[in-house]
């Protein structure tokens, strides 16, 4: 019994084997990849694979034999760059790109200008009902784009618009905002109304992160609120302005819901008014998903090149200004 107890006690009290240092280092090294694995799978399934499939479709076409009847009459064959050549030489796509340029020339400066103005006003000390004002400006962004387009579309219609009624009672001219040149203003108004709040929140958050000591030093130097806004606040929120500018450019190139929703209300919006509307029309109306995929890839590449070029330009400008500022400081020290 005593020997048995000693044996059992010796086995129970034996030291446990610890993992080797190499195995521990291996687990530590593999831990980040395990954490990144779910995000990588989601990226591959919902982002990389659809893009790869779109590129694969853009390099193929349907070949019809005979009358196109039978199981083997329609066959998918290799097309090479033929779909890309057709997309780049398509006059409808070119006209849609020109419309988007005119649309963006109105939307981007007006929306960012209003967002900056509202953010500066909310950041002042004398403003009242700051929380309510911030929520009221941001609220249009929370409304879906289709709902906003329908709301403004009925406000634009001459037969049901209260604005047209008031203008008629006052004897003033009632312009048709859904036809001709005013159509750009009507679509731009929807985008500005819905996107200003988001950009304002981004800029306002950047303004709130500026230390209060900077403002106090400027006030001691005799700076007015306007001078503080122009010389301190706006330069210090320049990164946020660049970020919102990139977001606005990408959203402008991807405009789709507003003109598509307003199209049943007017004859002034063709089915290919914007490049994305042409992609939709080619894929789901014309049934040519191969040409639509090529156009979509071209648009994605153009968006990437434009965004990358603007980002490089902004970074180089920031580095140049920083280098000149440091040079001035060194000159002052000397």
C-alpha positions as a Markdown table, in Angstrom:
| # | Residue | x | y | z |
|---|---|---|---|---|
| 1 | Unk | 0.0 | 0.0 | 0.0 |
| 2 | Unk | 2.8 | 2.4 | 0.9 |
| 3 | Unk | 4.7 | 1.6 | -2.3 |
| 4 | Unk | 1.5 | 2.1 | -4.3 |
| 5 | Unk | 0.8 | 5.4 | -2.7 |
| 6 | Unk | 4.4 | 6.6 | -3.3 |
| 7 | Unk | 4.1 | 5.5 | -6.9 |
| 8 | Unk | 0.8 | 7.3 | -7.4 |
| 9 | Unk | 2.1 | 10.3 | -5.5 |
| 10 | Unk | 5.2 | 10.3 | -7.7 |
| 11 | Unk | 3.2 | 10.1 | -10.9 |
| 12 | Unk | 0.8 | 12.8 | -9.7 |
| 13 | Unk | 3.5 | 15.1 | -8.5 |
| 14 | Unk | 5.6 | 14.6 | -11.6 |
| 15 | Unk | 6.3 | 18.0 | -13.4 |
| 16 | Unk | 4.3 | 18.7 | -16.5 |
| 17 | Unk | 6.0 | 18.8 | -19.8 |
| 18 | Unk | 6.1 | 22.4 | -21.2 |
| 19 | Unk | 5.9 | 23.2 | -24.9 |
| 20 | Unk | 9.2 | 23.9 | -26.6 |
| 21 | Unk | 10.2 | 27.5 | -27.4 |
| 22 | Unk | 9.9 | 26.8 | -31.1 |
| 23 | Unk | 6.3 | 25.7 | -30.8 |
| 24 | Unk | 5.4 | 28.8 | -28.7 |
| 25 | Unk | 7.0 | 31.1 | -31.3 |
| 26 | Unk | 5.1 | 29.3 | -34.1 |
| 27 | Unk | 1.8 | 29.8 | -32.3 |
| 28 | Unk | 2.6 | 33.5 | -31.7 |
| 29 | Unk | 3.5 | 34.0 | -35.4 |
| 30 | Unk | 0.4 | 32.3 | -36.7 |
| 31 | Unk | -2.0 | 34.1 | -34.3 |
| 32 | Unk | -2.3 | 37.3 | -36.5 |
| 33 | Unk | -3.1 | 35.3 | -39.6 |
| 34 | Unk | -5.8 | 33.4 | -37.7 |
| 35 | Unk | -7.4 | 36.7 | -36.7 |
| 36 | Unk | -7.2 | 37.9 | -40.3 |
| 37 | Unk | -8.6 | 34.7 | -41.8 |
| 38 | Unk | -12.3 | 35.6 | -41.5 |
| 39 | Unk | -11.8 | 39.0 | -43.1 |
| 40 | Unk | -9.6 | 37.5 | -45.8 |
| 41 | Unk | -12.3 | 34.9 | -46.6 |
| 42 | Unk | -15.0 | 37.6 | -46.8 |
| 43 | Unk | -12.8 | 39.7 | -49.0 |
| 44 | Unk | -12.1 | 36.8 | -51.4 |
| 45 | Unk | -15.7 | 35.7 | -51.6 |
| 46 | Unk | -17.5 | 39.0 | -51.9 |
| 47 | Unk | -14.9 | 41.2 | -53.5 |
| 48 | Unk | -12.0 | 39.4 | -55.2 |
| 49 | Unk | -14.1 | 36.6 | -56.8 |
| 50 | Unk | -16.8 | 38.9 | -58.3 |
| 51 | Unk | -14.1 | 41.2 | -59.8 |
| 52 | Unk | -12.2 | 38.2 | -61.2 |
| 53 | Unk | -15.4 | 36.8 | -62.7 |
| 54 | Unk | -16.3 | 40.2 | -64.2 |
| 55 | Unk | -12.8 | 40.3 | -65.8 |
| 56 | Unk | -13.3 | 36.8 | -67.1 |
| 57 | Unk | -16.6 | 37.7 | -68.6 |
| 58 | Unk | -15.2 | 40.8 | -70.3 |
| 59 | Unk | -12.7 | 38.6 | -72.2 |
| 60 | Unk | -15.4 | 36.4 | -73.7 |
| 61 | Unk | -18.4 | 36.7 | -76.0 |
| 62 | Unk | -21.3 | 34.7 | -77.3 |
| 63 | Unk | -21.0 | 33.2 | -80.8 |
| 64 | Unk | -24.2 | 32.3 | -82.5 |
| 65 | Unk | -24.3 | 29.6 | -85.1 |
| 66 | Unk | -27.0 | 29.4 | -87.7 |
| 67 | Unk | -30.4 | 30.7 | -86.5 |
| 68 | Unk | -29.3 | 30.5 | -82.9 |
| 69 | Unk | -31.7 | 27.6 | -82.2 |
| 70 | Unk | -30.7 | 24.3 | -80.4 |
| 71 | Unk | -28.4 | 23.5 | -77.6 |
| 72 | Unk | -25.1 | 24.1 | -79.3 |
| 73 | Unk | -26.2 | 27.1 | -81.4 |
| 74 | Unk | -25.0 | 29.7 | -78.8 |
| 75 | Unk | -21.4 | 29.1 | -77.5 |
| 76 | Unk | -19.2 | 31.2 | -75.3 |
| 77 | Unk | -15.9 | 31.9 | -77.0 |
| 78 | Unk | -12.7 | 33.9 | -76.3 |
| 79 | Unk | -13.0 | 37.5 | -77.4 |
| 80 | Unk | -9.7 | 39.0 | -76.2 |
| 81 | Unk | -9.8 | 42.8 | -75.9 |
| 82 | Unk | -12.7 | 43.2 | -78.4 |
| 83 | Unk | -15.2 | 44.1 | -75.7 |
| 84 | Unk | -12.8 | 46.7 | -74.3 |
| 85 | Unk | -12.2 | 48.2 | -77.7 |
| 86 | Unk | -16.0 | 48.5 | -78.2 |
| 87 | Unk | -16.5 | 50.0 | -74.8 |
| 88 | Unk | -13.7 | 52.6 | -75.3 |
| 89 | Unk | -15.1 | 53.6 | -78.7 |
| 90 | Unk | -18.7 | 53.7 | -77.7 |
| 91 | Unk | -20.2 | 57.2 | -78.2 |
| 92 | Unk | -22.9 | 56.6 | -75.7 |
| 93 | Unk | -20.4 | 55.9 | -73.0 |
| 94 | Unk | -18.5 | 59.0 | -74.0 |
| 95 | Unk | -21.6 | 61.2 | -73.7 |
| 96 | Unk | -22.4 | 59.6 | -70.4 |
| 97 | Unk | -18.9 | 60.4 | -69.1 |
| 98 | Unk | -19.3 | 64.1 | -70.2 |
| 99 | Unk | -22.7 | 64.3 | -68.4 |
| 100 | Unk | -21.0 | 62.9 | -65.3 |
| 101 | Unk | -18.2 | 65.5 | -65.6 |
| 102 | Unk | -20.8 | 68.3 | -65.7 |
| 103 | Unk | -22.7 | 66.8 | -62.9 |
| 104 | Unk | -19.6 | 66.5 | -60.7 |
| 105 | Unk | -18.5 | 70.0 | -61.5 |
| 106 | Unk | -21.7 | 71.2 | -59.8 |
| 107 | Unk | -22.0 | 68.6 | -57.0 |
| 108 | Unk | -18.5 | 68.4 | -55.6 |
| 109 | Unk | -17.6 | 72.1 | -55.0 |
| 110 | Unk | -21.1 | 73.0 | -53.8 |
| 111 | Unk | -21.5 | 70.0 | -51.4 |
| 112 | Unk | -18.0 | 70.3 | -49.9 |
| 113 | Unk | -18.4 | 74.1 | -49.6 |
| 114 | Unk | -21.6 | 73.8 | -47.7 |
| 115 | Unk | -20.2 | 71.0 | -45.6 |
| 116 | Unk | -17.2 | 73.1 | -44.6 |
| 117 | Unk | -19.4 | 76.1 | -43.9 |
| 118 | Unk | -21.8 | 74.2 | -41.7 |
| 119 | Unk | -18.9 | 72.5 | -39.8 |
| 120 | Unk | -17.3 | 75.9 | -39.2 |
| 121 | Unk | -20.6 | 77.4 | -38.0 |
| 122 | Unk | -21.2 | 74.5 | -35.6 |
| 123 | Unk | -17.7 | 74.8 | -34.2 |
| 124 | Unk | -18.2 | 78.4 | -33.1 |
| 125 | Unk | -18.7 | 79.2 | -29.5 |
| 126 | Unk | -21.9 | 81.2 | -29.9 |
| 127 | Unk | -23.9 | 78.6 | -31.8 |
| 128 | Unk | -27.1 | 77.4 | -30.1 |
| 129 | Unk | -28.9 | 74.0 | -30.4 |
| 130 | Unk | -25.6 | 72.5 | -31.7 |
| 131 | Unk | -26.8 | 68.9 | -31.3 |
| 132 | Unk | -30.2 | 69.5 | -33.0 |
| 133 | Unk | -28.5 | 71.4 | -35.9 |
| 134 | Unk | -25.9 | 68.7 | -36.4 |
| 135 | Unk | -28.7 | 66.0 | -36.5 |
| 136 | Unk | -30.8 | 68.1 | -38.8 |
| 137 | Unk | -28.0 | 68.6 | -41.3 |
| 138 | Unk | -27.0 | 64.9 | -41.2 |
| 139 | Unk | -30.5 | 63.5 | -41.4 |
| 140 | Unk | -30.9 | 63.6 | -45.2 |
| 141 | Unk | -27.9 | 61.3 | -45.5 |
| 142 | Unk | -29.8 | 58.6 | -43.6 |
| 143 | Unk | -32.6 | 58.7 | -46.2 |
| 144 | Unk | -32.1 | 56.1 | -48.9 |
| 145 | Unk | -31.2 | 57.5 | -52.3 |
| 146 | Unk | -34.2 | 56.1 | -54.1 |
| 147 | Unk | -36.6 | 57.6 | -51.5 |
| 148 | Unk | -34.8 | 61.0 | -51.7 |
| 149 | Unk | -35.0 | 60.9 | -55.5 |
| 150 | Unk | -38.7 | 60.1 | -55.5 |
| 151 | Unk | -39.4 | 62.8 | -53.0 |
| 152 | Unk | -37.6 | 65.5 | -55.0 |
| 153 | Unk | -39.0 | 64.1 | -58.2 |
| 154 | Unk | -42.5 | 64.8 | -57.1 |
| 155 | Unk | -41.5 | 68.2 | -55.9 |
| 156 | Unk | -40.1 | 68.9 | -59.4 |
| 157 | Unk | -43.2 | 67.7 | -61.3 |
| 158 | Unk | -45.2 | 70.8 | -62.5 |
| 159 | Unk | -48.6 | 69.2 | -61.9 |
| 160 | Unk | -48.0 | 68.2 | -58.2 |
| 161 | Unk | -45.2 | 70.4 | -57.0 |
| 162 | Unk | -46.2 | 73.0 | -54.4 |
| 163 | Unk | -43.4 | 75.2 | -55.6 |
| 164 | Unk | -44.9 | 75.4 | -59.1 |
| 165 | Unk | -48.3 | 76.2 | -57.5 |
| 166 | Unk | -46.8 | 79.1 | -55.5 |
| 167 | Unk | -44.9 | 80.5 | -58.5 |
| 168 | Unk | -48.0 | 80.3 | -60.6 |
| 169 | Unk | -50.1 | 82.2 | -58.0 |
| 170 | Unk | -47.4 | 84.9 | -57.8 |
| 171 | Unk | -47.3 | 85.2 | -61.6 |
| 172 | Unk | -43.7 | 84.1 | -61.8 |
| 173 | Unk | -42.3 | 81.7 | -64.5 |
| 174 | Unk | -42.4 | 78.0 | -63.6 |
| 175 | Unk | -39.3 | 76.3 | -65.0 |
| 176 | Unk | -39.3 | 72.6 | -65.9 |
| 177 | Unk | -36.5 | 71.2 | -63.8 |
| 178 | Unk | -36.8 | 67.7 | -65.4 |
| 179 | Unk | -35.8 | 68.7 | -68.9 |
| 180 | Unk | -32.9 | 70.3 | -70.6 |
| 181 | Unk | -30.2 | 72.2 | -68.7 |
| 182 | Unk | -32.1 | 72.5 | -65.4 |
| 183 | Unk | -32.0 | 68.7 | -65.2 |
| 184 | Unk | -28.4 | 68.9 | -64.1 |
| 185 | Unk | -29.3 | 71.3 | -61.4 |
| 186 | Unk | -32.2 | 69.1 | -60.3 |
| 187 | Unk | -30.0 | 66.0 | -60.0 |
| 188 | Unk | -27.2 | 67.9 | -58.4 |
| 189 | Unk | -29.6 | 69.3 | -55.8 |
| 190 | Unk | -30.6 | 65.7 | -54.7 |
| 191 | Unk | -26.9 | 64.7 | -54.3 |
| 192 | Unk | -26.0 | 67.9 | -52.4 |
| 193 | Unk | -29.0 | 67.6 | -50.1 |
| 194 | Unk | -28.2 | 64.0 | -49.3 |
| 195 | Unk | -24.4 | 64.1 | -49.1 |
| 196 | Unk | -23.6 | 67.4 | -47.3 |
| 197 | Unk | -24.4 | 66.0 | -43.9 |
| 198 | Unk | -22.0 | 63.1 | -44.1 |
| 199 | Unk | -19.1 | 65.4 | -45.2 |
| 200 | Unk | -20.0 | 67.9 | -42.6 |
| 201 | Unk | -19.7 | 65.3 | -39.8 |
| 202 | Unk | -16.3 | 64.3 | -41.1 |
| 203 | Unk | -15.0 | 67.9 | -41.2 |
| 204 | Unk | -16.7 | 68.8 | -37.9 |
| 205 | Unk | -15.1 | 65.8 | -36.1 |
| 206 | Unk | -11.7 | 66.9 | -37.4 |
| 207 | Unk | -12.4 | 70.4 | -36.1 |
| 208 | Unk | -13.3 | 69.2 | -32.6 |
| 209 | Unk | -9.9 | 67.4 | -32.4 |
| 210 | Unk | -8.0 | 70.6 | -32.7 |
| 211 | Unk | -6.5 | 71.5 | -29.2 |
| 212 | Unk | -8.2 | 74.5 | -27.6 |
| 213 | Unk | -4.8 | 76.0 | -26.8 |
| 214 | Unk | -4.3 | 76.8 | -30.5 |
| 215 | Unk | -7.4 | 79.0 | -30.4 |
| 216 | Unk | -6.4 | 80.6 | -27.2 |
| 217 | Unk | -3.0 | 81.5 | -28.6 |
| 218 | Unk | -4.6 | 83.0 | -31.7 |
| 219 | Unk | -7.0 | 85.1 | -29.6 |
| 220 | Unk | -4.2 | 86.4 | -27.5 |
| 221 | Unk | -2.5 | 87.5 | -30.7 |
| 222 | Unk | -5.6 | 89.4 | -31.7 |
| 223 | Unk | -7.1 | 87.1 | -34.3 |
| 224 | Unk | -10.7 | 87.5 | -35.2 |
| 225 | Unk | -13.1 | 84.5 | -35.5 |
| 226 | Unk | -12.9 | 84.9 | -39.3 |
| 227 | Unk | -9.1 | 84.9 | -39.3 |
| 228 | Unk | -9.1 | 81.8 | -37.0 |
| 229 | Unk | -11.4 | 80.0 | -39.4 |
| 230 | Unk | -9.4 | 80.9 | -42.5 |
| 231 | Unk | -5.8 | 80.6 | -41.1 |
| 232 | Unk | -6.1 | 77.9 | -38.5 |
| 233 | Unk | -9.2 | 75.8 | -38.8 |
| 234 | Unk | -9.3 | 75.2 | -42.6 |
| 235 | Unk | -5.5 | 74.4 | -42.9 |
| 236 | Unk | -5.7 | 72.0 | -40.0 |
| 237 | Unk | -8.7 | 70.1 | -41.4 |
| 238 | Unk | -7.1 | 69.8 | -44.9 |
| 239 | Unk | -6.7 | 66.0 | -44.6 |
| 240 | Unk | -10.4 | 65.7 | -43.9 |
| 241 | Unk | -11.2 | 67.9 | -46.9 |
| 242 | Unk | -9.0 | 65.7 | -49.1 |
| 243 | Unk | -10.8 | 62.6 | -47.8 |
| 244 | Unk | -14.3 | 64.0 | -48.4 |
| 245 | Unk | -13.1 | 65.1 | -51.8 |
| 246 | Unk | -12.1 | 61.6 | -52.7 |
| 247 | Unk | -15.4 | 60.2 | -51.4 |
| 248 | Unk | -17.3 | 62.8 | -53.4 |
| 249 | Unk | -15.4 | 62.0 | -56.6 |
| 250 | Unk | -16.0 | 58.3 | -56.3 |
| 251 | Unk | -19.7 | 58.8 | -55.5 |
| 252 | Unk | -20.0 | 61.1 | -58.5 |
| 253 | Unk | -18.5 | 58.5 | -60.9 |
| 254 | Unk | -20.9 | 55.9 | -59.5 |
| 255 | Unk | -24.2 | 57.9 | -59.7 |
| 256 | Unk | -27.0 | 55.6 | -60.7 |
| 257 | Unk | -30.1 | 55.7 | -58.4 |
| 258 | Unk | -31.0 | 59.3 | -58.8 |
| 259 | Unk | -31.3 | 59.5 | -62.6 |
| 260 | Unk | -32.8 | 55.9 | -62.8 |
| 261 | Unk | -35.5 | 56.8 | -60.3 |
| 262 | Unk | -36.4 | 60.1 | -62.0 |
| 263 | Unk | -36.4 | 58.6 | -65.5 |
| 264 | Unk | -40.1 | 57.5 | -65.4 |
| 265 | Unk | -41.0 | 61.0 | -64.6 |
| 266 | Unk | -39.4 | 62.7 | -67.6 |
| 267 | Unk | -38.3 | 62.0 | -71.2 |
| 268 | Unk | -35.1 | 64.0 | -70.7 |
| 269 | Unk | -33.1 | 61.2 | -69.1 |
| 270 | Unk | -32.0 | 58.5 | -71.5 |
| 271 | Unk | -31.2 | 54.9 | -70.4 |
| 272 | Unk | -27.5 | 55.7 | -70.8 |
| 273 | Unk | -27.4 | 59.0 | -69.0 |
| 274 | Unk | -24.6 | 57.9 | -66.7 |
| 275 | Unk | -21.9 | 55.2 | -67.4 |
| 276 | Unk | -23.4 | 52.9 | -64.7 |
| 277 | Unk | -26.8 | 53.2 | -66.3 |
| 278 | Unk | -25.3 | 52.1 | -69.6 |
| 279 | Unk | -23.7 | 49.1 | -67.8 |
| 280 | Unk | -27.1 | 48.2 | -66.4 |
| 281 | Unk | -28.9 | 48.7 | -69.7 |
| 282 | Unk | -26.3 | 46.5 | -71.6 |
| 283 | Unk | -26.5 | 43.7 | -69.0 |
| 284 | Unk | -30.1 | 43.5 | -68.1 |
| 285 | Unk | -32.0 | 45.1 | -71.0 |
| 286 | Unk | -29.7 | 44.2 | -73.9 |
| 287 | Unk | -28.7 | 40.9 | -72.4 |
| 288 | Unk | -25.0 | 41.4 | -73.2 |
| 289 | Unk | -23.3 | 40.8 | -69.9 |
| 290 | Unk | -19.9 | 40.5 | -71.6 |
| 291 | Unk | -19.9 | 44.0 | -73.0 |
| 292 | Unk | -21.4 | 45.3 | -69.7 |
| 293 | Unk | -18.5 | 43.6 | -67.8 |
| 294 | Unk | -15.9 | 45.2 | -70.0 |
| 295 | Unk | -17.5 | 48.6 | -69.5 |
| 296 | Unk | -17.6 | 48.0 | -65.7 |
| 297 | Unk | -14.0 | 47.1 | -65.6 |
| 298 | Unk | -13.1 | 50.2 | -67.6 |
| 299 | Unk | -15.0 | 52.4 | -65.2 |
| 300 | Unk | -13.4 | 50.7 | -62.2 |
| 301 | Unk | -9.9 | 51.2 | -63.7 |
| 302 | Unk | -10.7 | 54.9 | -64.4 |
| 303 | Unk | -11.9 | 55.4 | -60.9 |
| 304 | Unk | -8.8 | 53.8 | -59.4 |
| 305 | Unk | -6.4 | 55.7 | -61.6 |
| 306 | Unk | -8.2 | 59.0 | -60.9 |
| 307 | Unk | -8.3 | 58.4 | -57.2 |
| 308 | Unk | -4.7 | 57.3 | -57.1 |
| 309 | Unk | -3.5 | 60.3 | -59.1 |
| 310 | Unk | -5.4 | 62.7 | -56.9 |
| 311 | Unk | -4.0 | 61.0 | -53.8 |
| 312 | Unk | -0.5 | 61.2 | -55.1 |
| 313 | Unk | -0.9 | 64.9 | -56.0 |
| 314 | Unk | -2.3 | 65.7 | -52.6 |
| 315 | Unk | 0.5 | 63.8 | -50.8 |
| 316 | Unk | 3.2 | 65.5 | -52.9 |
| 317 | Unk | 1.6 | 68.9 | -52.2 |
| 318 | Unk | 1.5 | 68.2 | -48.5 |
| 319 | Unk | 5.1 | 67.1 | -48.5 |
| 320 | Unk | 6.2 | 70.2 | -50.4 |
| 321 | Unk | 4.3 | 72.5 | -48.1 |
| 322 | Unk | 5.8 | 70.7 | -45.1 |
| 323 | Unk | 9.3 | 71.0 | -46.5 |
| 324 | Unk | 8.9 | 74.7 | -47.3 |
| 325 | Unk | 7.4 | 75.3 | -43.8 |
| 326 | Unk | 10.4 | 73.6 | -42.2 |
| 327 | Unk | 12.8 | 75.6 | -44.3 |
| 328 | Unk | 11.1 | 78.8 | -43.2 |
| 329 | Unk | 11.4 | 77.7 | -39.5 |
| 330 | Unk | 15.1 | 77.0 | -40.0 |
| 331 | Unk | 15.6 | 80.3 | -41.6 |
| 332 | Unk | 14.0 | 82.0 | -38.6 |
| 333 | Unk | 16.1 | 80.1 | -36.1 |
| 334 | Unk | 19.3 | 81.0 | -38.0 |
